[in-house]
Amino acid sequence: MTIEMKPEVQLDTNYYKVQHIKNLTDSTFLLRLPKSRFKFEAGQHISLSIAGDYQSREYSIYSAEEADFLDVLVKEVEGGYFSPKLKHLKKGDMVEVHGPFGRFALDTKKLETHQHIFIASGTGIAPFHSMVKSYPELDYKIIHGVRYANEAYEREEYENDRFFLCTSRDDSGDYKGRLTGYLKEAQFEKNSCFYLCGNSDMIFDAMEILKEKGFSRDDVNVEVYF
């Protein structure tokens, strides 16, 4: 007896067929996989590898908990080994997924009492997209630091007054300069809790700035990308 399997069905506990690749900029793209029975908490990440390849990389999950697909946001590293291979995958190509991993998540005790300030550099916005889409009633603000305004990945996905863009190399954002420069000037309510995701320099600098503003380590959740 021959059993015909639909392309979007997960073939193994870890293997998935690529559904779609959406280019957001020349170097950054969304990789979409079928979700199947995969369960995760917004903010977690997965380990991703290409079938038949020995290397893997970790990526924060970009899609909502209840979405019927699994998205990751990837920036192609010029001269890199892995991300260019991901970018050139085609629909139906196989990848291997392990996870989810990590404890970077919304503080459920503060969901209804605090404003959640999401501070991201570059593709560090990925877990925050997942959180916002998973909790549509969330009181949040995103502060996104990039070089150029076209790197405000899917800005239209967020409410206008909740998304603030800092651009360091053009003046098309809401603030001209580094994200940390804006943080020094910004004022936050006492009932704010902070989530930082991105490169380590930004995170360490932002933590010092928030400390100087009177916020304790308990008010800050951190996910370091590199």
N, C-alpha and C positions, 0 to 999 in steps of 0.2 A: 504494500500500500504506500502511495506517495503522499506525503504531507506537505502542503504548500504553506510557507510562512510569509506573512506580510513583512515588508521591509522595515517598518517602524518597530517591530516587536524585538525586545531584547533577546538575543540568542543564547546568552549565558549569564551567569550572575554578575560578571564584570564587563562583558563586551557589548558595545553599542554601535549601531550604524549612524554615521553622520547624516543628519537631516538637512542641514543648511549652514552656510557660512555667509554672514552679512558684514560687509566692510563698512566701518564707521569713519575711518580716515585711511590714508594711504598705508598706515602701518598697524592700525588697530581694528580688530574685528570681533564679532560674536560667533562663537561656535555653538550650534544647537544640536542636542542629542535627545532621543526619546527618554522620557522620565521613567516609564514603566512603573515598577514598584519601589523605586528609589525614594527614600525618606531622608530629610535633612532639616536642620533648623537654620533659619535665615542668619547669615553671618559665617556659616561653616564653609570649608573648602574641600576640594577633592584632589586626588593625585591622578593625573591623566597621562597616558602613554599611547603611542600609536602601535597598532598590532604589528608584531614582528620587529619592533624597535626595542633596544635595551634601555633607553633613557625615559625618564618621566619628569613631569613638573607639577607643581601645586598651583591651583587656581581657585580663587573664591567663587562661589556660586552666585550668578547674577540674577537668576530667575526667582520667582515667588515660590513659596513652599507648596502652594496648591496648584501651580501651573502644570499643564500636561506635557511640558518639555523641560529640559535641563540646559540652561545657557551658562557659558563662561565667557568672560571678557579677556581678550588676549592682545597684548602689544607685541608686535614682531620686533625682535632684537636684531639690529643690523649686525651681520656677521655671526649671529648665533646659530646653534645647531638645531634646536627643537622648535622654536616658534615659527620659523619659516616653513618647516615641514607641516605644521598644523595649518598654516595659512593656505597651503596648496592642496589640502585634502579636498576630495570631491564627495558629493552626495553618495552614500552607500559605502564609503570607506569605513574601516573598522578602527575603533579606539577602545582602550581599556580604561576603566574607571575604578578607583578604589576610594573608599571613604563612606560617609563623610567624616571629616576630622575637625578638631578645634572646638574651643569654648568661647569664641568671640560671638556674642549674641546680645540681644536686647535684655536689659535688666527688667525682668517681668514684674518686680516689686515696684518699679517706677513708671510702668506703662501709662498710668492714668494721672500721675501726680507731677510729672516732670516734662520739660521740653528736652527732646533728644537732639543734641547737636552733633551732626556727622561731619567730621573733618577729614578730607581725603586729598591725596595727591595722585594725579594720573589715574591709572586703572584701579587705584585703591578705592574708587567709588563703587566697585562691584558689589561688595556685601551690603552697602547701604541701599542700593537699588533693590536688592532682594528684601531687605527689611521694610522699605517703604511700600513695596508691592504686596508684601505678606500682611502688613498691618495698615490698611488704607485709612484708618481713623487716627493714626499716630500723630501726635504733635511733634513735628520735627523741623529742623533747618539743616540744609546741606551747605557746607563751605568747601568748594572744590578748587584746588590749586593746580594749574596747568601752565604750559608755556604759551600756547596760542588758543584763541577762543574756539577754534574748530575741534579742540580736544575736550570740549564740554559734552561728553558722550551722552547722546539722547537726552539733552536738557529738557526737551519737550515732555518727557515722561514725568516731570515733577511740577508741582504747583509753582507758578512764577515767583510768588513772594516767599517761597521756602528754599529757593536755590540761589546761592550767591557765588559768583565766579571770580576768581583771582587769576589774572594772566600776567606772567612775568616778562613776556617778550612782545606783547602788543597791547594796545589800549582799548581792545574791544570787549573786555570783561567789565564786571561791576566795580572792580578794584584793579588798578595798574600796579603790579608788584607781587612779591611773594606772599603766599598764604599767611606765613608767620608775621609778616608786616601788618596785614589786616587784623590778625588776632590781637596784636598789641593795642590796636586802636578800638577794637570792638568791646561792647558792653553786653554782658549776659545776665539774665535773671538768676536769682539765687537757687531756684529750683531747676537748674540746668544740669544735665548729665551729658558727658562727652564720650564720643567714640572716635578713635583715631586710626586711620588705615592708610598706609603708603610707605614711602622710603623712611629709613631710620633717622636720618638727619632732621626731616620735618617733624617726626614724632617726638624726638627728644627735645627739640626746640619748643614745640607746642606744649609739651608737658610742663616745661619751665615757665612758660608764659601763663598758663592756666594756674599754676601754683602761685605765681606772683599776684594773680587776680583773686586769690583766696579760696580756690577750689582744691580739695584734697585728692589724694590718690584714689580714694573710694569713689570719687565722682568721674573717674576717667577709665575707659576700657580701651585696650590697645591691641592692634594687629599689625605687626611689622612685615613688610614685603621684602625689603632688601636693605 
